[in-house]
Amino acid sequence: MGYLKVAQTTEIPDGEGRSYEVDGKAVAVFNVHGTFYALDNTCPHRGGPLGEGYLEEKVVTCPWHGWRFDVATGACSANPATQVLQYPLKVAGTDILVEV
């Protein structure tokens, strides 16, 4: 389908994430020291919104039950066999583009 604009880099402060709907899919976008990552916004445990979670370096903690995921890989910290879908992301100027 190609890349779709989801946000501007200025909308997501360093060390935070945001939730977006992109072509009908829930996507969480995170800013780690100016590098942006996109994951499925839905925690596989109970469906919590990862974009609203606490981000520490490259690890986001689901706000509902504390499951932790590496935003660079989508892997669960406690069980790397459990993953969250990672979406390709690129930055063009100040536009954040995600391919879903």
Secondary structure by P-SEA (a helix, b strand, c coil): cccccccccccccccbbbbbbcccbbbbbbbcccbbbbccccccccccccccccccccccccccccccccccccccccccccccbbbbbbbcccbbbbcc
